[in-house]
């Protein structure tokens, strides 16, 4: 047992000290097996706060009943039930150590080392706000690892109300960050101490690391609080945010430490042979305080010499710099310089955004009008077309990239203990900002793959020329697939071995086509291409690609690309999105001013296609991606200069830099959520096939999500109905004219007969059209019913998958001291019988009893739709029992029970004469609590005698206990119809 603390524990002040000290604790000697990096990780994670407590709040270490609260976003602090805290606290305090860890997410679920399991757990809660409110008395000490400035201000506001007089220990990764936090708290009346640092060793400081810098502050007593200065808070928030951005730009932990060491420090440097007074932004860059010019280390130079950068700070912002003050401390001077530079950078960013968003009024108006015209024209009649490369002409296929190497065993030990892994180990292509990725359906049925609506041309061409040129490209594409049309100006329907083509047109300004390609029918899917052209008021094209899947085993939709047809139209006719060309090759930006053009494209509110931005060196695979996405996305390659400009304007989290790819969805803004615009890291100069597939699927899914699909790119059937309605309206107008002519014509008998004959002929023709249209609509209704059924099956499968995932997650969630984290979850319906008894215990609410004969019956049940059986059991608990126990005159439970049966498609009926038949009645008899009960009621679903598709559940409602006893499921019990069970 650990009976005494290390005698030298009061002198521990570095990571190295805690690495050595834990070896003197008998229960901590297993740490030596973790390797050097593992030992340093745990010594840093838990040694830092214990060092701060022993230095800034030693009374907590000495006392056995102190109340200690930790607010953190570091998953390591909440790992393994907080047992690591119990272990490392033994260095200072052999007796019991307790604290409450407030971690806003589920604690990491790793496999803890066995010796650690002998340590007592700590209390872990999610919401520090709720925990503070629930305490009878405020905590003695609050330790805070603020993830950003806003969390620091939120904790401050809560402590003022809930814990006046408490001590607050704040952990910040950098000294400059600690200075900002101290200034903020001091301005609100806190008594703050000087920062202290937790070093790597006595000789090696930590300039940037979690828990590297600490300071103590006392929450002001009631009545001594000073109201926040909004202007000061805004400046401090900008400074904290700018400091974080500079640190995130570092390529390694060492570079981040170098930035933290020198940022906002005055320096005398030599730039291109000129001696200047500067403020440093990192070890490799800074700004001249006299001219406002930025400088950096020349990348290709053999020596570390500074050269001028192209960026210059505006003169009015440069004039706001704080003067050098020899009487002020170095810390105060650094803080003032950082706040000045942050304000100047924010102003420069705002001005740059204005340059990107505010163009010449005439140009902006023209583009908006162009984009708006395209959208309105598309909403009126445009459809969408696309065809898989596999069905037309496959593109070259690249070899898949090799999987990333497995981390070392030592790293796995650390990871198993929920310690974070360095970003340098990020797997190739892993998404930096992750969201629920847009995906195309893999279910059987009709699946929309992509939808495209674009303006035709490059500017200056006549509408009729563009309309006819695009139609010629579509006809040529059909001929290359083995389908030739005799006339392109009339309605046509052709069936051939290559497929089925239907054309509808008004003969001059609307032309729509649907082509079902049957060449891939053998794979379990056919591809449907729908294209619509309009000539007025704005020439435009609408394309749709649809995969009709006969089963879920059909090839996935991501194997496709846009057809050569789209590439051909893009090359010969031209396609536009929000006034910008949609190219079939990657656009490489390098010139001055290209960054402004790119910013305008990203921020364009009329843009409907995603923008794929590739940063760094990339080979011809970028052009292959652009060709695959022709008409669906903009593909743009940028160099490091432009990516750095994007970082300054949009911030690191919304930019793309280094070697990476980012997809910017339509609707991007300067303050958009970065998780809506995914990023992938690249290794090498080639885009791997799997990444191209992911990007293609994401872009296609976006094309289906943008706006109202039926308005933006209406289907072939919608255009056909529109044209039919126009023809009917024309016929009705013709009939009206003929009637008028009849009334005004000469009164001769022969003339009247002739005119009446014309009216009758026209009416007969119109009647035929009505009948033909009615037949088409009937067929369309049947198709829609089939598609609706497929969608219902798809939704059911997706819901079932969600329920299974929820159940698995719930089983992984530790029950240790998470008293305030329980939340009501959606019902879970397993797909097996093994979980039946556990499910009844969880969801039966103590009102559902499974008889042993029922359990025996389900073990051999052939019924396929197992989740349905769980829904039937849930119905008994949620609807049947409340209906039976309702108050007189309360009809709500009765109606709810009827609605629930209707929703499930079940019937509840008495078993009937079976209970009176001596041959069968014993099959309905059960013993419950020593007494005989009869299964007088049962639930029915399905017809026939196939036990795999038919469901029956026999039960008895026990009036005395208010419980339902389920005596048999899922097959028939014998009766006069079945005779056998």
VOFI-353655 format. One record per residue (C-alpha): residue in three letters; x negated, y negated, z negated. Coordinates in steps of 0.02 Angstrom, whole numbers, padded with zeros to 5 digits, always signed. Layout:
# residues N
ALAXYZ...
//
This chain:
# residues 981
UNK+00000+00000+00000UNK-00050-00181+00025UNK-00067-00241-00153UNK-00165-00400-00135UNK-00199-00534-00008UNK-00366-00572+00067UNK-00459-00682-00057UNK-00516-00794+00084UNK-00344-00814+00163UNK-00336-00998+00116UNK-00486-01030+00229UNK-00415-00949+00385UNK-00403-01079+00524UNK-00441-00994+00691UNK-00380-00852+00799UNK-00542-00760+00766UNK-00513-00775+00578UNK-00343-00690+00591UNK-00412-00555+00707UNK-00535-00509+00570UNK-00415-00536+00424UNK-00282-00414+00485UNK-00413-00275+00476UNK-00423-00302+00287UNK-00237-00263+00273UNK-00220-00074+00264UNK-00055-00070+00358UNK-00129-00178+00496UNK-00283-00079+00540UNK-00193+00000+00688UNK-00206-00170+00776UNK-00386-00127+00821UNK-00319+00001+00944UNK-00235-00133+01049UNK-00395-00196+01127UNK-00470-00369+01120UNK-00335-00460+01218UNK-00196-00378+01116UNK-00279-00423+00951UNK-00303-00604+01006UNK-00123-00616+01067UNK-00046-00563+00901UNK-00173-00662+00798UNK-00130-00817+00900UNK+00059-00790+00900UNK+00078-00758+00713UNK-00084-00829+00646UNK-00043-01005+00708UNK+00119-01028+00609UNK+00046-00943+00455UNK-00105-01058+00466UNK+00014-01207+00475UNK+00113-01146+00324UNK-00042-01114+00219UNK-00113-01286+00265UNK+00039-01400+00275UNK+00163-01310+00161UNK+00063-01198+00041UNK+00207-01200-00082UNK+00304-01085+00035UNK+00165-00956+00031UNK+00156-00966-00159UNK+00343-00954-00190UNK+00445-00795-00181UNK+00613-00876-00151UNK+00577-01013-00024UNK+00697-01033+00121UNK+00602-01034+00286UNK+00676-01060+00460UNK+00587-01040+00628UNK+00660-01113+00789UNK+00572-01044+00942UNK+00591-00993+01125UNK+00440-00875+01119UNK+00505-00695+01136UNK+00353-00632+01041UNK+00417-00712+00882UNK+00578-00609+00890UNK+00499-00447+00949UNK+00527-00283+00858UNK+00649-00353+00732UNK+00524-00480+00664UNK+00414-00344+00588UNK+00256-00425+00655UNK+00293-00573+00539UNK+00302-00455+00390UNK+00136-00376+00439UNK+00034-00535+00469UNK+00109-00623+00318UNK+00021-00492+00210UNK-00142-00582+00250UNK-00081-00725+00139UNK+00053-00644+00033UNK+00056-00458-00011UNK+00229-00475-00088UNK+00388-00491+00012UNK+00389-00626+00146UNK+00554-00678+00224UNK+00609-00802+00356UNK+00746-00823+00484UNK+00695-00825+00667UNK+00810-00924+00781UNK+00783-00858+00959UNK+00915-00910+01089UNK+00913-00747+01189UNK+00920-00562+01155UNK+00757-00507+01075UNK+00641-00409+01191UNK+00675-00223+01186UNK+00501-00145+01182UNK+00436+00013+01100UNK+00353-00041+00939UNK+00196+00048+00875UNK+00246+00177+00745UNK+00145+00100+00602UNK+00240-00063+00627UNK+00406+00023+00589UNK+00357+00035+00406UNK+00363-00156+00393UNK+00526-00237+00338UNK+00621-00330+00475UNK+00662-00515+00470UNK+00828-00598+00504UNK+00849-00646+00687UNK+00991-00757+00748UNK+01028-00838+00913UNK+01096-01010+00871UNK+00996-01116+00752UNK+01138-01244+00750UNK+01265-01117+00687UNK+01140-01048+00563UNK+01105-01219+00489UNK+01290-01253+00473UNK+01319-01087+00384UNK+01184-01115+00251UNK+01244-01165+00079UNK+01086-01267+00050UNK+00959-01334+00177UNK+00800-01234+00210UNK+00641-01286+00119UNK+00537-01283+00278UNK+00585-01281+00462UNK+00453-01229+00588UNK+00489-01288+00764UNK+00415-01235+00932UNK+00508-01360+01044UNK+00522-01300+01223UNK+00544-01480+01282UNK+00577-01656+01220UNK+00766-01632+01224UNK+00758-01485+01105UNK+00649-01587+00987UNK+00779-01727+00984UNK+00921-01601+00961UNK+00836-01522+00809UNK+00797-01694+00739UNK+00980-01747+00753UNK+01041-01589+00666UNK+00913-01598+00526UNK+00962-01778+00487UNK+01138-01714+00451UNK+01108-01539+00382UNK+00938-01542+00297UNK+00889-01712+00229UNK+00728-01703+00127UNK+00670-01539+00207UNK+00495-01518+00276UNK+00475-01497+00463UNK+00320-01416+00541UNK+00308-01449+00728UNK+00202-01344+00847UNK+00148-01420+01013UNK+00028-01345+01141UNK-00076-01504+01162UNK-00138-01646+01054UNK-00060-01775+01169UNK+00107-01685+01156UNK+00091-01689+00967UNK+00061-01877+00974UNK+00223-01900+01074UNK+00323-01793+00952UNK+00249-01887+00801UNK+00293-02056+00877UNK+00472-02001+00910UNK+00501-01935+00732UNK+00412-02082+00650UNK+00525-02204+00744UNK+00675-02121+00660UNK+00610-02137+00483UNK+00516-01972+00461UNK+00357-01969+00357UNK+00232-01888+00475UNK+00058-01821+00448UNK-00094-01811+00561UNK-00108-01671+00688UNK-00214-01520+00645UNK-00276-01392+00771UNK-00279-01203+00768UNK-00439-01161+00859UNK-00492-01005+00953UNK-00646-01002+00844UNK-00745-01129+00745UNK-00848-01169+00900UNK-00707-01153+01029UNK-00554-01269+01018UNK-00388-01235+01102UNK-00340-01386+01206UNK-00181-01307+01275UNK-00100-01154+01196UNK+00063-01115+01104UNK+00043-01164+00922UNK-00126-01246+00952UNK-00075-01413+00871UNK+00033-01441+00716UNK+00091-01584+00610UNK+00205-01599+00460UNK+00353-01717+00445UNK+00478-01748+00306UNK+00661-01768+00356UNK+00720-01937+00288UNK+00840-01933+00142UNK+01020-01985+00167UNK+01030-02172+00199UNK+00847-02189+00252UNK+00870-02133+00430UNK+00826-02260+00567UNK+00936-02261+00723UNK+00850-02200+00881UNK+00777-02328+01000UNK+00848-02272+01167UNK+00716-02365+01269UNK+00574-02289+01168UNK+00652-02115+01178UNK+00666-02132+01367UNK+00482-02179+01382UNK+00428-02038+01267UNK+00536-01914+01362UNK+00457-01969+01528UNK+00284-01951+01452UNK+00319-01778+01383UNK+00394-01722+01549UNK+00248-01793+01650UNK+00122-01709+01536UNK+00212-01542+01558UNK+00211-01563+01747UNK+00023-01592+01750UNK-00005-01438+01642UNK+00106-01331+01753UNK+00003-01382+01904UNK-00147-01293+01831UNK-00201-01134+01919UNK-00261-01050+01760UNK-00258-01064+01571UNK-00433-01139+01575UNK-00379-01272+01701UNK-00230-01316+01591UNK-00348-01337+01443UNK-00460-01449+01547UNK-00311-01558+01596UNK-00251-01570+01416UNK-00425-01619+01359UNK-00450-01769+01476UNK-00278-01827+01535UNK-00242-02011+01495UNK-00421-02040+01438UNK-00517-02194+01497UNK-00676-02153+01593UNK-00814-02231+01696UNK-00833-02134+01859UNK-00923-02144+02026UNK-00807-02127+02176UNK-00893-02124+02346UNK-01041-02216+02269UNK-00933-02350+02186UNK-00931-02369+01997UNK-00752-02391+01935UNK-00657-02391+01771UNK-00525-02256+01778UNK-00394-02160+01682UNK-00415-01973+01708UNK-00270-01860+01757UNK-00374-01702+01752UNK-00555-01650+01765UNK-00539-01665+01954UNK-00433-01821+01978UNK-00386-01991+01912UNK-00336-02168+01960UNK-00439-02327+01972UNK-00371-02453+01847UNK-00427-02601+01954UNK-00360-02553+02126UNK-00231-02419+02087UNK-00315-02298+02208UNK-00310-02114+02164UNK-00464-02005+02180UNK-00506-01821+02175UNK-00649-01699+02196UNK-00690-01666+02378UNK-00632-01489+02408UNK-00758-01438+02540UNK-00908-01527+02464UNK-01051-01426+02390UNK-01059-01541+02239UNK-00923-01604+02122UNK-00914-01779+02195UNK-00760-01890+02190UNK-00678-01957+02348UNK-00533-02076+02369UNK-00360-02001+02395UNK-00234-02075+02516UNK-00113-02123+02376UNK-00114-02296+02298UNK-00009-02358+02153UNK+00100-02509+02188UNK+00025-02673+02129UNK+00174-02720+02020UNK+00164-02554+01927UNK-00025-02563+01911UNK-00008-02733+01827UNK+00092-02653+01685UNK-00057-02550+01622UNK-00099-02573+01437UNK-00262-02668+01409UNK-00409-02584+01324UNK-00399-02616+01137UNK-00556-02579+01037UNK-00459-02595+00874UNK-00335-02459+00920UNK-00378-02276+00893UNK-00420-02163+01038UNK-00258-02067+01011UNK-00154-02226+01017UNK-00242-02283+01176UNK-00213-02114+01261UNK-00030-02116+01215UNK-00005-02292+01284UNK-00094-02247+01446UNK+00010-02089+01467UNK+00174-02182+01439UNK+00121-02317+01564UNK+00069-02191+01696UNK+00228-02088+01671UNK+00335-02243+01695UNK+00237-02292+01851UNK+00249-02116+01924UNK+00437-02113+01893UNK+00458-02279+01982UNK+00351-02221+02129UNK+00456-02062+02142UNK+00617-02163+02141UNK+00550-02274+02280UNK+00495-02124+02381UNK+00668-02045+02364UNK+00745-02207+02427UNK+00631-02201+02578UNK+00689-02023+02611UNK+00874-02056+02590UNK+00894-02234+02658UNK+00856-02246+02844UNK+00897-02378+02970UNK+01084-02408+02956UNK+01119-02373+03138UNK+01018-02213+03139UNK+01099-02150+02980UNK+01273-02191+03046UNK+01238-02103+03210UNK+01179-01946+03123UNK+01325-01943+03004UNK+01446-01966+03149UNK+01359-01828+03247UNK+01363-01708+03101UNK+01541-01751+03058UNK+01598-01727+03238UNK+01517-01556+03243UNK+01602-01504+03083UNK+01773-01565+03136UNK+01757-01485+03307UNK+01704-01323+03227UNK+01848-01331+03105UNK+01967-01346+03251UNK+01911-01201+03357UNK+01732-01139+03333UNK+01700-00955+03292UNK+01535-00866+03256UNK+01429-00743+03353UNK+01277-00639+03319UNK+01217-00465+03362UNK+01089-00353+03276UNK+00920-00341+03357UNK+00935-00153+03332UNK+01090-00151+03441UNK+01018-00265+03577UNK+00829-00272+03578UNK+00735-00234+03416UNK+00601-00354+03360UNK+00430-00290+03312UNK+00429-00209+03141UNK+00289-00243+03020UNK+00221-00114+02899UNK+00286-00137+02722UNK+00166-00215+02599UNK+00085-00102+02471UNK+00152-00105+02295UNK+00059-00210+02168UNK-00066-00119+02056UNK-00008-00059+01887UNK-00071-00162+01742UNK-00206-00091+01630UNK-00162+00020+01483UNK-00215-00117+01365UNK-00095-00240+01444UNK+00043-00111+01433UNK+00013-00093+01246UNK+00033-00279+01225UNK+00186-00282+01337UNK+00266-00139+01243UNK+00257-00246+01089UNK+00351-00384+01180UNK+00199-00493+01205UNK+00202-00601+01362UNK+00090-00558+01509UNK-00013-00694+01592UNK+00057-00764+01752UNK-00099-00712+01844UNK-00029-00537+01843UNK+00127-00586+01937UNK+00171-00455+02066UNK+00154-00499+02249UNK+00308-00588+02311UNK+00395-00594+02144UNK+00524-00731+02138UNK+00467-00876+02029UNK+00642-00948+02009UNK+00769-00807+01998UNK+00957-00818+02022UNK+01093-00696+02065UNK+01037-00666+02243UNK+01167-00683+02381UNK+01189-00512+02460UNK+01286-00436+02604UNK+01409-00298+02567UNK+01357-00116+02592UNK+01533-00047+02568UNK+01635+00038+02703UNK+01748-00075+02805UNK+01726-00236+02901UNK+01576-00336+02837UNK+01540-00515+02890UNK+01351-00527+02918UNK+01328-00707+02971UNK+01423-00859+03033UNK+01349-01001+03134UNK+01424-01165+03189UNK+01312-01290+03280UNK+01318-01432+03402UNK+01253-01393+03576UNK+01114-01489+03662UNK+00965-01596+03617UNK+01045-01766+03653UNK+01093-01855+03812UNK+01171-01709+03907UNK+01351-01713+03967UNK+01480-01609+03877UNK+01532-01509+04030UNK+01352-01466+04073UNK+01316-01401+03898UNK+01481-01304+03893UNK+01448-01216+04058UNK+01264-01184+04020UNK+01305-01099+03856UNK+01442-00995+03937UNK+01321-00940+04073UNK+01198-00881+03940UNK+01335-00779+03854UNK+01388-00700+04020UNK+01207-00658+04062UNK+01187-00579+03891UNK+01343-00472+03918UNK+01278-00416+04089UNK+01114-00363+04010UNK+01217-00253+03895UNK+01309-00170+04039UNK+01469-00275+04040UNK+01513-00388+04188UNK+01663-00505+04197UNK+01747-00537+04363UNK+01806-00708+04308UNK+01753-00816+04163UNK+01898-00937+04179UNK+02040-00815+04146UNK+02094-00705+04001UNK+02009-00537+04019UNK+01998-00369+03931UNK+01869-00239+03984UNK+01824-00070+03911UNK+01667+00023+03962UNK+01542+00145+03892UNK+01441-00003+03826UNK+01586-00072+03727UNK+01745-00173+03731UNK+01754-00358+03782UNK+01902-00476+03764UNK+01901-00656+03828UNK+02029-00792+03791UNK+02020-00967+03866UNK+02124-01118+03909UNK+02029-01130+04074UNK+01931-01289+04040UNK+01873-01337+03862UNK+01898-01184+03750UNK+01817-01015+03784UNK+01808-00873+03658UNK+01745-00695+03671UNK+01740-00538+03563UNK+01622-00394+03603UNK+01623-00228+03509UNK+01457-00142+03541UNK+01480+00047+03535UNK+01299+00096+03563UNK+01269+00114+03375UNK+01431+00208+03338UNK+01331+00367+03306UNK+01246+00285+03155UNK+01411+00257+03067UNK+01436+00073+03114UNK+01477-00035+03263UNK+01428-00217+03284UNK+01557-00347+03332UNK+01503-00511+03410UNK+01623-00658+03419UNK+01577-00818+03511UNK+01676-00976+03539UNK+01629-01127+03644UNK+01715-01296+03646UNK+01682-01435+03769UNK+01773-01584+03692UNK+01758-01697+03598UNK+01585-01631+03550UNK+01511-01479+03637UNK+01483-01347+03504UNK+01464-01160+03479UNK+01523-01044+03343UNK+01450-00871+03317UNK+01496-00728+03204UNK+01410-00561+03177UNK+01517-00424+03100UNK+01471-00246+03055UNK+01615-00121+03052UNK+01553+00017+02936UNK+01636+00188+02934UNK+01550+00235+02772UNK+01431+00169+02640UNK+01293+00274+02718UNK+01291+00168+02876UNK+01132+00066+02910UNK+01125-00089+02800UNK+01166-00256+02883UNK+00993-00326+02843UNK+00915-00222+02983UNK+00981-00349+03106UNK+00924-00517+03165UNK+01017-00646+03268UNK+01036-00581+03447UNK+00929-00635+03592UNK+01082-00731+03649UNK+01059-00858+03508UNK+00874-00873+03546UNK+00912-00900+03730UNK+01042-01035+03694UNK+00922-01119+03573UNK+00784-01121+03705UNK+00884-01169+03860UNK+01030-01270+03790UNK+00979-01322+03614UNK+01064-01309+03444UNK+01079-01446+03312UNK+01115-01446+03125UNK+01157-01616+03049UNK+01068-01704+03192UNK+00909-01598+03182UNK+00857-01465+03306UNK+00873-01282+03257UNK+00714-01206+03328UNK+00668-01025+03362UNK+00487-01053+03311UNK+00414-01114+03147UNK+00384-01302+03138UNK+00213-01347+03067UNK+00203-01515+02975UNK+00033-01598+02951UNK+00048-01779+03007UNK+00068-01930+02896UNK+00253-01964+02875UNK+00302-01782+02897UNK+00335-01768+02711UNK+00464-01908+02723UNK+00549-01819+02869UNK+00552-01656+02770UNK+00624-01744+02619UNK+00763-01819+02725UNK+00804-01649+02798UNK+00813-01566+02627UNK+00921-01706+02554UNK+01035-01723+02707UNK+01212-01699+02638UNK+01275-01644+02810UNK+01151-01499+02824UNK+01240-01330+02829UNK+01091-01216+02864UNK+00957-01168+02736UNK+00778-01231+02755UNK+00638-01103+02733UNK+00478-01194+02681UNK+00313-01097+02686UNK+00165-01174+02593UNK-00015-01127+02628UNK-00090-01026+02770UNK+00024-00909+02865UNK+00002-00814+03028UNK+00123-00786+03173UNK+00241-00692+03057UNK+00316-00865+03020UNK+00364-00880+03204UNK+00439-00705+03202UNK+00543-00754+03051UNK+00601-00913+03139UNK+00650-00814+03293UNK+00746-00689+03186UNK+00837-00835+03101UNK+00863-00940+03259UNK+01018-01047+03234UNK+01039-00989+03053UNK+00896-01080+02965UNK+00756-01206+02986UNK+00584-01126+02961UNK+00448-01253+02916UNK+00264-01230+02871UNK+00175-01364+02768UNK-00003-01393+02712UNK-00064-01429+02536UNK-00058-01618+02560UNK+00128-01615+02599UNK+00163-01489+02459UNK+00074-01604+02336UNK+00182-01748+02397UNK+00338-01642+02367UNK+00279-01603+02191UNK+00261-01789+02154UNK+00434-01828+02223UNK+00539-01678+02172UNK+00436-01608+02029UNK+00348-01441+02021UNK+00504-01342+01981UNK+00593-01399+02141UNK+00442-01394+02258UNK+00340-01261+02345UNK+00151-01260+02330UNK+00001-01145+02338UNK+00039-00991+02443UNK+00227-00971+02426UNK+00395-00973+02516UNK+00549-01066+02458UNK+00727-01064+02523UNK+00821-01229+02503UNK+01008-01203+02511UNK+01125-01336+02585UNK+01171-01468+02459UNK+00997-01486+02385UNK+00970-01644+02282UNK+00825-01719+02186UNK+00901-01656+02022UNK+00967-01489+02086UNK+00948-01332+01981UNK+00785-01249+02036UNK+00863-01077+02011UNK+00982-01107+02157UNK+00835-01121+02277UNK+00730-00961+02259UNK+00542-00953+02277UNK+00428-00807+02318UNK+00240-00803+02291UNK+00133-00741+02437UNK-00028-00643+02443UNK-00117-00656+02609UNK-00066-00746+02768UNK+00069-00625+02828UNK+00252-00624+02776UNK+00290-00443+02726UNK+00439-00358+02807UNK+00533-00337+02643UNK+00519-00524+02610UNK+00580-00566+02785UNK+00729-00450+02755UNK+00768-00535+02589UNK+00759-00708+02667UNK+00865-00654+02815UNK+00999-00581+02700UNK+00997-00736+02590UNK+01014-00852+02741UNK+01155-00747+02816UNK+01249-00742+02651UNK+01231-00932+02637UNK+01303-00951+02812UNK+01457-00859+02751UNK+01471-00964+02592UNK+01450-01140+02663UNK+01617-01229+02659UNK+01778-01146+02713UNK+01725-01006+02830UNK+01889-01000+02926UNK+01886-01188+02954UNK+01700-01202+02993UNK+01689-01046+03102UNK+01863-00976+03136UNK+01879-00797+03197UNK+01914-00740+03374UNK+02091-00694+03321UNK+02120-00870+03254UNK+02066-00946+03421UNK+02173-00821+03516UNK+02324-00869+03410UNK+02287-01053+03439UNK+02279-01029+03628UNK+02437-00923+03626UNK+02526-01059+03530UNK+02469-01187+03659UNK+02533-01079+03801UNK+02700-01055+03715UNK+02715-01240+03685UNK+02676-01271+03868UNK+02810-01144+03922UNK+02938-01224+03807UNK+02897-01392+03881UNK+02916-01320+04056UNK+03087-01247+04012UNK+03143-01415+03944UNK+03087-01501+04104UNK+03179-01373+04211UNK+03338-01397+04111UNK+03326-01583+04133UNK+03298-01559+04318UNK+03451-01446+04324UNK+03560-01576+04243UNK+03498-01712+04359UNK+03496-01609+04519UNK+03623-01608+04656UNK+03787-01525+04615UNK+03781-01401+04757UNK+03815-01223+04704UNK+03663-01149+04788UNK+03547-01278+04710UNK+03619-01247+04539UNK+03601-01058+04560UNK+03421-01078+04616UNK+03377-01190+04469UNK+03465-01077+04346UNK+03369-00931+04419UNK+03207-01025+04388UNK+03260-01058+04209UNK+03303-00875+04184UNK+03137-00819+04259UNK+03043-00937+04146UNK+03140-00874+03995UNK+03104-00694+04043UNK+02919-00736+04059UNK+02921-00823+03891UNK+03013-00674+03813UNK+02877-00559+03878UNK+02744-00670+03803UNK+02835-00668+03637UNK+02843-00479+03639UNK+02660-00465+03684UNK+02612-00586+03547UNK+02722-00493+03423UNK+02632-00330+03465UNK+02464-00414+03440UNK+02518-00485+03273UNK+02582-00315+03217UNK+02414-00237+03261UNK+02325-00379+03171UNK+02431-00350+03014UNK+02383-00166+03013UNK+02199-00211+03032UNK+02211-00336+02890UNK+02293-00206+02779UNK+02150-00086+02812UNK+02022-00222+02775UNK+02116-00270+02616UNK+02111-00089+02556UNK+01923-00081+02592UNK+01896-00242+02495UNK+01997-00175+02348UNK+01889-00019+02344UNK+01733-00127+02353UNK+01793-00237+02209UNK+01838-00084+02107UNK+01664-00010+02134UNK+01582-00175+02088UNK+01687-00193+01931UNK+01644-00015+01881UNK+01458-00051+01905UNK+01473-00206+01795UNK+01559-00106+01659UNK+01423+00027+01662UNK+01287-00104+01653UNK+01374-00191+01508UNK+01387-00027+01416UNK+01203+00013+01441UNK+01152-00159+01384UNK+01261-00144+01230UNK+01178+00022+01185UNK+01006-00061+01198UNK+01052-00208+01087UNK+00974-00193+00914UNK+01097-00201+00769UNK+00966-00272+00650UNK+01029-00427+00562UNK+01113-00500+00714UNK+01269-00541+00615UNK+01316-00695+00716UNK+01281-00628+00890UNK+01428-00512+00911UNK+01544-00564+01049UNK+01697-00488+01126UNK+01650-00397+01286UNK+01746-00334+01433UNK+01817-00158+01419UNK+01702-00022+01480UNK+01764+00130+01576UNK+01635+00271+01588UNK+01624+00386+01738UNK+01594+00544+01634UNK+01678+00641+01494UNK+01523+00649+01382UNK+01559+00475+01313UNK+01745+00507+01282UNK+01740+00527+01092UNK+01620+00379+01070UNK+01728+00272+01185UNK+01886+00313+01083UNK+01794+00266+00923UNK+01743+00098+01000UNK+01901+00051+01094UNK+02036+00153+01007UNK+02053+00025+00868UNK+02089+00168+00747UNK+02257+00198+00833UNK+02208+00333+00959UNK+02179+00516+00911UNK+02110+00646+01032UNK+02172+00819+00987UNK+02041+00957+00997UNK+02141+01041+01135UNK+02134+00879+01236UNK+01944+00873+01216UNK+01932+01055+01271UNK+02041+01021+01424UNK+01939+00873+01490UNK+01775+00970+01482UNK+01835+01076+01628UNK+01944+00943+01710UNK+01921+00930+01901UNK+01998+00753+01904UNK+01883+00639+02007UNK+01936+00464+01955UNK+01870+00478+01775UNK+01871+00288+01742UNK+02059+00290+01776UNK+02083+00412+01631UNK+01997+00288+01514UNK+02112+00150+01578UNK+02262+00259+01538UNK+02196+00283+01360UNK+02169+00096+01346UNK+02349+00067+01401UNK+02412+00171+01253UNK+02313+00063+01130UNK+02341-00108+01206UNK+02520-00095+01269UNK+02616+00061+01217UNK+02583+00052+01029UNK+02621-00137+01018UNK+02782-00102+01114UNK+02832+00033+00990UNK+02790-00077+00840UNK+02867-00240+00904UNK+02988-00340+00797UNK+03174-00331+00838UNK+03215-00462+00967UNK+03032-00479+01024UNK+03036-00428+01207UNK+02860-00488+01252UNK+02770-00322+01209UNK+02905-00227+01304UNK+02879-00330+01463UNK+02689-00322+01442UNK+02697-00132+01433UNK+02802-00123+01592UNK+02681-00240+01682UNK+02530-00137+01626UNK+02609+00023+01694UNK+02645-00064+01859UNK+02468-00130+01872UNK+02396+00045+01846UNK+02526+00125+01960UNK+02577+00246+01821UNK+02745+00307+01756UNK+02787+00350+01576UNK+02923+00482+01558UNK+02983+00614+01433UNK+02927+00789+01475UNK+03109+00839+01494UNK+03177+01016+01485UNK+03006+01096+01458UNK+03027+01075+01268UNK+03189+01174+01275UNK+03122+01317+01380UNK+03054+01461+01275UNK+02930+01506+01414UNK+02842+01337+01411UNK+02878+01246+01248UNK+02730+01320+01152UNK+02612+01234+01277UNK+02678+01067+01211UNK+02655+01111+01026UNK+02509+01041+00925UNK+02457+01037+00742UNK+02416+00866+00669UNK+02371+00843+00486UNK+02442+01018+00448UNK+02611+00983+00529UNK+02684+01027+00698UNK+02706+00891+00826UNK+02775+00902+01003UNK+02703+00815+01157UNK+02868+00740+01208UNK+02799+00599+01319UNK+02677+00597+01463UNK+02596+00477+01588UNK+02604+00517+01774UNK+02494+00459+01917UNK+02485+00540+02086UNK+02594+00673+02168UNK+02568+00851+02223UNK+02472+00990+02137UNK+02289+00949+02176UNK+02209+00927+02003UNK+02066+00826+02080UNK+02181+00684+02131UNK+02330+00705+02014UNK+02330+00638+01834UNK+02440+00684+01685UNK+02421+00634+01501UNK+02533+00713+01367UNK+02549+00627+01199UNK+02650+00606+01039UNK+02684+00443+00947UNK+02665+00471+00759UNK+02790+00354+00677UNK+02719+00369+00501UNK+02542+00316+00546UNK+02579+00213+00700UNK+02453+00316+00800UNK+02459+00402+00968UNK+02399+00584+00970UNK+02339+00635+01143UNK+02367+00822+01159UNK+02318+00859+01338UNK+02242+00779+01496UNK+02215+00772+01646UNK+02307+00919+01725UNK+02490+00978+01725UNK+02556+01072+01575UNK+02667+01216+01632UNK+02849+01181+01670UNK+02983+01247+01785UNK+02896+01166+01935UNK+02713+01206+01902UNK+02729+01369+01803UNK+02542+01360+01766UNK+02433+01226+01687
//
